[in-house]
Amino acid sequence: MGFRFQRRLTLFPGVRLNFSRHGISTSIGPRGASITLGQHGATMNLGIPGTGMSYRQRLGGGGEGQPGAPQTELAEAPPSTAVESAPVSEVTSEGLESLKQLIQEALAERESLRRDIPQAREALAVAEGRLRRAQNWFFGLFIGKQLPQRQEAVDAKAAELETQEARLTGAVIDLEFNLDPPTVAAFTALTEAFEHLAGCQVIWDVTSERHEDTRVTRSSASRTVSRTPVRFDVAEDTVLQSDAKVLRLRNANGADLSVYPGFMMLVSKDDIALVELRDIELGYSQVRFTETDTIPSDATVVGQTWAKCNKDGSPDRRFANNYSISVASYGQLSLRSPSGMKEEYQVSNAEKAARFAETFSDYKRSLRELSARGPAASAEAPKALESKALGSKEPEAPSHQWKSLPFLRASDAASAGHALRLMEQFIALVKADVDGFSGVNHSLADVERFTVTLASVPGEVKAFLDRTPGAAPVASKVVQSVVDMVREPVAQVLKSIEGLEPAVAAKPEARSALRAAQAAEQALRV
């Protein structure tokens, strides 16, 4: 409490001038309970009359209407940035334009029929009413001769309605995704993870974000977001029909997202877009969120902060009525595509969000591996036929087929933790590749190719980690571990080549393999 002695001059009852080293101010009100107006704002004075002692508390100016807050210079709030995709008309992947056009034609047909069918039903009802009147014994005395014509009208209207309803039923697109068993299993795992994700208590669509200057706001949150609760669900599409489940992500400020086995469809009121799943980057991160609303029951509280706090997280005691706020751990999902898709969600259960992001990445790898197998197989046959027709010698195929590097090149990690788990699988595949090569006799050309490929493994790992969100802090250590791992087999290859008999070592392919092994060993030393 700030007790002090002051000098005062009473101008007239209730108004006094106060002299201090900080300047002159004016007090209004009776002694013992007055308000001072000065260059530092308004202050309430409570004191003991006759003693010269008082207690002062500043009014207003403390931000967010809290008494006792210090004066701060008013600054313009930083602008908010919308988190939303580009216009739907611009987002479609290049290879899916024809399918988009086909879907639009089916949608237009269905919309036209939805307008026409009620009118056709009404016209049929009118014709049936006219027929019933003609069949009535009383009216039949007058219009009985029109009975055949009215029956023909009813038949014609019924046939027209039946035709339109059949067209509506047939205005669909049968989708058949030619997936092999491993890819089907990966999509099944994705569907199960999505169903668990949809069961979270709260899912928010992040619609905008703003970065805050914590020195001004005195808050622990450096990022403020606007978000709206939405729902995820498994749905059936009336136009695109397939055996696969449709995973639908609702969107508060744009097109809803529907995941099919080969693509994601964005559906707005006026347009649609199709984006290849292989082009979508789905990132995951676990965020600490200063939650001022009710914390969902499936979320985890990881700490406490204050409405106004210091840099070290302690409460800023210059603010009166400063209250504590819970910090919750949420999962954050971000979806991006080169064509302009940009969406972000927060999920109350971080573990379920992480699982969905990882299974999505695993399914993308399955699609890429399936695509790599398909074109390669179809391209080999024409080349073989051409070589056979020309009577030329077919190029010698490598005796060893790598499994580790195709796995890594097709993989995208949703987070740093996911990247480390994928690296465990990759390292196991690398060891299997080395063991498989070591157990078979190979030509020197095969040895050279194997050595060069093995030396490229650390670079492939670095490229993988560079495209993984949040992996930068661990990237250098992981790459160094991989360098240490491959250095030993490269050294063994070099030693084997150096130990060749002089007659064999003099051959061009032996000298080339030796140079490659020496270069590989030197590169791994750096």
N, C-alpha and C positions, 0 to 999 in steps of 0.2 A: 504494500500500500504506500502511495506517495504522499506523505505528510510534509507540509512546508509552511513557512511564515511569509505573509504577503503584505504589501503596502497598498492601501486603497484610498480613493478620494470620492466621497459621495456627491454626485451632482444634484440629484433629487431622490426622494424615497423610491427605492427599487432599482435605480440605475447608478452604477459606480464605475469609475475608471481604475484599472489595475496597472501598477507600474512594476516592471521587471526588466531584467537585462535583455529579454527577448523582444521587448517592445510594449506597446500599450494595447489593452483590450478592454472590452466593455462587458460588464456583468449586468444581467437582468434578472430580477426576482428578489425575494427576501433573503436575508442573511441566513445561512445554514442550508439553503436549497435554491441555488441559482444556476443560470446558464450563462457561460462566458462565450462571447463572439470575438474571435481574434484572427490573426493571420494564419493560424494553423487549424481553423475550423471551430466547431462548436464543442464545448466541454461542459459537462454537468458537474457542479460543485456541491458536495455534501460536507457540512462541517459542524463544529460545536460553537454556537454563538458565544462571543466574549473571550474566546481563547486564541483566536487567530489561526487555529489549526483546521485544515480541511482535507477532504479526499476528492480527488478529481478523476473523472472518467470521460474519455472522449466519446462523442456521439457521431455516428455516421462516418462516411469516408473510408470504411474498412473493407469494402468489397463484399458483395453478396449480402448486404444489409446486416452485417453482424456488428454489434456494438464493440467498441474497444479496438477496432482494427486500425493499423497505422495508415497514414495518408500515402497514396501511391499516385503517380502520374498516370492519368488516363491515356490508354493507348488503344489504337484501333485493333479490333479482334482480327486475327489472321483469317484469310479466306478459307472456306471449306472446299474440298475437292470431291466431286461426285465419284462414287465407285460404281460404274456402270459400263456396259458394253457399248461398242460403236453401234450406229443404226443397224437394225436387223438386215436391211437390204445389202449391207456391205460385208457381212460376217461369213457368208457361205464359203467353204473350201472349194477350190477350183474344180476338183474332180467330182463334185457332187451337184453341180449346177443342173444337169439333166434330170437327176432324181428330184431336185427341188421343183423344177418345172412340172414334172409329172404329178407331184403331190399337190401343187397349186391348182392344176387342172381338176384333180379329183375333189379338192375342197370347193372349188367354184361350182362343179357339178352338184355336189351335195347341198351347197347353199341355195342354188337355184331350185333344186327339187324340194327343199324344205319350205320354200315359198309357194311352189306350185301344188304340192300334195294337199295342203289344207283347202285350197281353192277347188281342187278336183273332188275332194270329199264333200264339200259344200254343194258343188254342182250335182254330184250323184244324189245327195239327199234331196235336193229340189226335184230332180227327175223322178225319184222314187215316190215323192209326195204327189206329183202329178199323176203318176201311174195308179196310185191307190185311190185317188179321187175318181179316175176313170173306171176303176173296178167296183166302186161303190154302186149299189143298185139304183140309188136315187139319181146321182149325177150321171150314171151310165145311160139313163134315159136321154140325156142331152148330148153327152160327149162320148158315148160308147164306141162310135166309129173311129175315134182317135186312139183307141186302146193299142192297136198294133204299132203305131208310130211312137207312142209313149214307151212301150216295152223296148223298142229298138233304141230309144234314147237312153234308157236305163242301162241296157247292155253295153252301149258304146261308152257311157261315162264310167261304168265299172271296169271295162277293159282298159280305158285310159288310165284310171287310178292304179290298176294292177301293174300296168307297164311302168308307171312312174315309181311305184314302190319297189319294183324289181330293179330299176335303174339305181335307186338309192342303195339297195342292198349290194349291188355290184360295183358301186363307186368306191372301191377300196383298192389298195395296192398290197399284194401278197409279197412279203419280204422273206427271202430265204437266205440265211447267212451260212455260207459253206465253211463251217468251223470244224477243225479236227478235235479229237477227244481232249487233248491237253488244254486247248483254247476254250472249249465248252466248260471244262472244269474250272478254269480261271474266271470265266464270267459267272458261273454259279457261286463261286466264292465272293465275287464282287457284289452280287445280288444279296447274298446273306449279310455281308457287312453293311450294305445300304439299309436293309431292313432293320438291323440293330441301330444304325445311325438315326433312322426315321423315328425310332422309339425314344429318343432323347426328350427330356421334359420341355426344353426350349431350344429352338433354332432361330437365330436372328440373321436377317439379310442386312449386311452393312451397306448403307446407301451413300454415306459420305464420311470423310475424315478430315481432321484438322490438326496440325501439329502446334503444340502449345509451348510457350516460353515459361518453364516452371519457375523462373525467378520472378516473373510478374504474377502468375496465378497462385504461387505458393502451394501448388498441388504436386503430388507425386506422379501424376499422369502426364506424360509428355505428348500423348496423342488422344484426341477426343473424337469419338465416332458417333454417328447417327445410325440407328439400327431399328429394324422392324421385325417382330416375330412372324415367321412363316412356317409352313409345313412341308415335309418331304413325304412322299408316298409312292407306292407301287401301283401303277395304273394300267389300263388297257386302252390302246388307241383304236378308235373306230375307223380310221383311214388306213394306217399302216398296220397290217395284221401279220403277226409272226408268232412262233411258239415261245419266244423269249419274253421275259417280263420287262416292262418299261419303268425305268427309275426316274421319277419326276421330282425336280427341285423347284419349288415355287420361288418367285422373284417379286420383291416389293416395288421395285422401280424400273422394271424392264420386262423382257420376255422370259417366260418360264422355260426351264431347261429339262429336256427329256433325253435320257441316256438309252440308246439302243446298242446292240452288240457291235456295230461298226461305226456309229456316228452319234453325235449329240444334236438334237433338234431344238432350236430356239423358237418359241411360238409367242408372237405378240398379237394384238388385236387385228393388225392390218397385214402382217407379213410373217414369213418363216425364214429360218436359216438353218443350214446343215453344216456341221463342223466335224471333220474326221477326228475320232478319238486319239489317233496317233499324234495329232497336232496339238492336243490340249495338254497344257502343263498344270497339274493339280498339286499345289504346294500345301504343306501342313506345318503349323507351328503351334506350340503351346504358349498361350499368352496369359499374363497376370493382369486381371481386369479389376479396376477399382469400381466395385458394384454398389451403386446407390439405391438400386431397387432390391426386391426380394431375391435372394440367391436360390436358384433351383435346387431341388433335393438331390439330384444326381451330380451336382457340381462339387468341387473340392475347394474348401477355404484354405488358402496357403499363407495368410498373413493378415495384418491390420495396418491401416495407415490413418492419416488424419485429413480432415477437410482442408486444413492449412498446415503445411509442414515445412521443416528445414531441409537442406540438402541431404543430411544424414538420415532422414526419415522421422526424426523426432518432431513432436508437435511444436508449432510456432506459437509460443506463449504470448505474443503480442496481440493475438486474436482472442477475444472473449468468446465463450460458448463454443470453443473449438471441439468438434466431436470426432469420434473414431469411425472409420469406414472399413468394411471387410474387403479383402482382396481375394478374388476367386480365380481358379485356374480353369480356363476355357480352351477348347480346341478352335483353331482358326483355319479355314479352308479357303484357298484362293485359286481361281480358275482363270487361265490366260490362254490365248491362242494368237498366232501370228496375224490372223485375219481381223482381230480387234475385239475378241471376247474378253471381258474383264468383269469378274464377279467375285464377291467375297462374303463368306458366311462365318458366324460364330456359333459354336455348339456347346451346350452346357456340359456334356460329357466328353472330356478331351480324349480319353482312351478309345471311344467308339469312332471319333473323328480321325484319329491316327490310323486305326485299323482300316477304315474306308479308303483313306488316301493311299495306304500301302497296297491294298488289293487292287485299286485303280491302276497304280503304276505297274503292278505285276501283270494285270490284264493287257495293258499297253505293250509290255514286252512280249507277251504271247502273240498279240496281233502282228508285231513286227517280225517275230520269228516265223510265224505262219506265212507272212508276205514274202519273206526271204526264201523260204522253201518253195513256194509256189512258182514264182517267175524263174528261179534257178533251174527247176526241173523242166519247165517248159522250154527254156532257152537251150538246154543241152542237146535235145533231140535234133533240131535243125543243124546245129554245128556238127554233130556226129554224122548226119546224112550228107552234109556238104563235104566233109573230109573224105568220107567213103566214096562219094561220087567222083571226087577229083583224084582219088588214089594217093592222097598225101598222107604222111604220117601224123597221127594225132599227137597233140602236145602232151608231154608227160605230166600227169597229174601228181600233186604232192602226195607222198605216202602217208602223211599224218594230217588228219582233219581236226582243227582246234575246236573245242567246245567252250572254253572259258571266254575268249575274246568276243565271239558273237553274243554270248550271254550279257557281257558288260555293255557292249555297244547298243544293245536293244533295251537296256534298263534305264529307267528314270526313277530316282529316289524322291519320295515326297518330303523327307526331312533328313537331318543328319543321322538320327538314330536308325532310320530305315536304310540309309546308305551303308552304315556299318554292318547291318545284318546282311545286306546284299554282298558286301565285301567278303564276309565269311563264306558265302556260297561260291563267290568268284575264286577265292584263294583255294578252296577245295577243288574246284575245277582245274585251276592252273596246276596243282600238284598231280591231279589225275592225268593231265596232258603230258606233263614231264615224265611221269611213270610209264605212260603208254608209249611214248617215243623211245624211252630207254630200253624197253624190252624187245625191240625189233631192229634188225639190221637195215641200214639206210644208205643211200648213195650220198656222196659228198655234197651234191647239190641240195638234197633234202636237209642235210646237216646245216648247211649255210642258211637255207630258208628258216629252219627252226631257230637258229641262233638269232637271226635278225628279228624274227617275230617275238622271241622271248625278251630280247632287249627293249622292245617297244611296249612291253606290259606296263611299266611305271608311267609312261606317257599316257596310255589309255586310262589308267586309274586317275591320273590328274585331270584329264578331260571330263571324266565321269563326275568327279567331286566338284569341279568348277561349275557344272550345270546343276548341282544339287543345292537347294536353298539351305542356308545355315551350316554348311559343311566346312566353311573356310577355316574355323579355328582348329580343326583336326586334320585338315588336308595334308599339311606338310609331314606330320608324323605317320599318317597312313601310307603316303607315297614312299617315305623312307623305309618303312617296314617292308613294302613290296620290293624295293630296290635290294634290300638285304636278302630277301627270299630268292630272287632270281639270279643274284650274283653268283651263288654257289653252282647251279647247273651250268651257267655260262662258263665259269672257270673250269668245270669238268670237261666241257666240250673243247675248250682251248687246249687243255692238257692232252686230250685224246688226239687232237689234230697234230700237235707238236710231237707226239710220240709215234707218228706214222713212219713206216720204213722210207728210206731216202728215195727209192724209186717211185713210191706212191706220192710222197710229199712234193716231188718235182712236177707233178701233173698240174695243169692250169686250174682244174676244179679244186685241187687241194690248196693251192696258193690262194685262190679266191675265198675258200672257206676259212683259211687261216686269217686273212685280212678282216673278214667279217667278224670273226670271233674276237680278234684283238680290238677292233673298233667297238664292239659291244661291251667288252670288259672295261675299256677306257671310258665309255659313256656312263657306265654304272658307277664309276669311281667319283664322278663329278657330283 
